[in-house]
Amino acid sequence: MTGQREAPPLPALGSAAWLVLGEPHLAAVQQLFVRCTDFIERIEARPTRGDEATHLLEDLPPGREPSDKLALGVVQHGALVGVIDLVRDFPRAGTWYVGLLLLAPECRGNGLGERIHDALAAWIAEQGGSRLRLIVQEQNPAALRFWLRLGYQVCGSAVQHLELRAHDVAILERSLPLP
């Protein structure tokens, strides 16, 4: 993927490892999306499409450049089991937007998501980030509980317009400690 910068070393994840995602990883990312079709159906109200991986690597918020985006994979036992979509300085300087944290079904509920979050939060603080921001769709109450447990606070709400549906979302933010 052109424009994507290399990430400095990220904190260890125990038995899992980080992967900076790019075009060579499209097939593995797409396979993960297929395994996570429950998430796509819940959020998007549609089946998984063949271009999910491409969208993960290329989609950007308005006014952002490819160099602002970092797409990371989490590999465990040789398989891609998670993806994280981050955008630096969005919607304002110092805030990193978490566009997606998606884990394979068999990796949910075992603490991996929290380890990923904590490692990323520490790394982002080292990069000068001061806040993390994300949205959670109303039809995903388990995700809301997860993020609230990690110290996020609801700071607003909005309506998200997707291809087949519009729904309410909670906007969550969390301050990061100084490195």
N, C-alpha and C positions, 0 to 999 in steps of 0.2 A: 504494500500500500504506500503510495507516494505521500510525502509530507509527514508521515508519522515519525516522531522522534524516538530514539532509543531511551528506555527507562534506566535510570541508575539502579544499582542493586536494591532489590526489595527485601524486607525482612523475611526470615525463614517461616515456613508454614508447617513444620513438622514433617509428616510423610508426603506432603504435597509440594509441588514446585510451581513457580511462575513461568509464564510464557507470554512474551509480547506478541500479540496476534497481528498477522498480516495476510496478504494474499496466499502464501503457501499453506495457510491453516484453514482455508475456506471449507474444505471438505469435512474436517474434524469439527469445526464450529457448526456447520449445517447438521451434521449427525447429532450433535448435542441438542440443537433445537428440535429435531425430530423426537429425541428421547424426552424432551420437555414439552410435548404437545399439550399437556394438561394446562400449562401456564399460558401458552398462546391462545388456547380456546377460552380460558377464563378471562383474559385481559382483552384480546382482540375480537372474540366471538367469531373466530374463523379457524379453519385447520392450518397447520404449519405449511408455509409455502417454500418453494425451492430457492428463494432468494433471501431468506432470513439472515444468513451469515453475511452476505454482501451488505445488507442494510446495517447490520451491527458495525461493520468496519467503516462504512462510508457516511452514514447519517450524522448530521451535525445540527445543532441549534442555529437559528438565524444569527448572522454576524460572526460566526466562529469559523476558524480555518482548520484544515486537517492537522496542523501542528499543535492545536489546542487539545486534541483528542488522544486518549490512550486506551486502547482495547487490550485487556489482559485475559489470559487463560489460566486456569488452574489444572494442573496435571497430577493425577494420583494413580500409581501402579501402571504407568504408561498410557493412560487414557485421559482425554480432556473431560473433566467433570464439572467445570465451571467457567463462566465468562463474566467479566466486569467491564462496563463501559463508563469511562470517566471523561469529563470535559473540564479543563482548567479555566479558572477565572470566569465562570458562568454561574449566575447572571451578573456577577460583579467580581472585581479583582479580589483575590484571596479565597474565593469560594470555589470549591470543586463540586461539580454536579455528578451524581451517580445516576447515570441513565439506566443502568441495568446491573443487577447482581443475580445471576441465574445459575442454579446448581442442579445437577442431575438428580432425579427423584431419589435414588438410593443414597445420596449424600446429604439430603436435607434432614434436619433435626438431630444431627450428631455433633454439633459444635463447629463444623468446618466453616460455615458462614460467619460465625463470630470471629474465628481465627483470621479469616480473610479480611474482615472489616478492621479488626484491631491492627493488623499488619499494615494495611493500606492507610489507615488514619495516622499511624506513626510516620509512615513514609511521606505522606502528603504534608504533614506538619514540617518535616525536614526540608521539603521543597518550598516552604514559605506559605503553605496554605493555612488559613485560619478557621475555615468552616467547611462543612460538608452539607450538601443539600440534595434532596430527592423528592419524588412524589410517590404516593401509594394509591392505587385505584381502590374505590369503595368495595369492589367485589373480591378483594384480597385481604381479609382481616388478619390472616396469619402473618402476612408480611408487615402489617401495621404493628402487631404485637412484637415482632422481631425487632423492628427499628426502634420502637419506644423502649424496649428492654436495653438497647444499646445506648440510651441516653439522648435520643433525638426528641425534639419537641415539635408539635404541630404549630406552624407559624402562619398558616393560611390555607385557603382552599381554592380550587379552580374547577373548571369543566374542561376535560380533555376530549378533543374531537379526533377519533380514529376513523378509519375507512368505513367500518360497519356500525359503529356505535359512538355515542358520547356518554361520558360518565363523570361523576364527581371524583376528584382526587384530593387527598390531603397533601399539603406541602410541608415537608419536615426539614429541620436544620439541626445541626449540632456544632458547637464550637470545638476546636481542636486545641489540645494543650500545646504549649510551646515545646519545641524539641529540646 
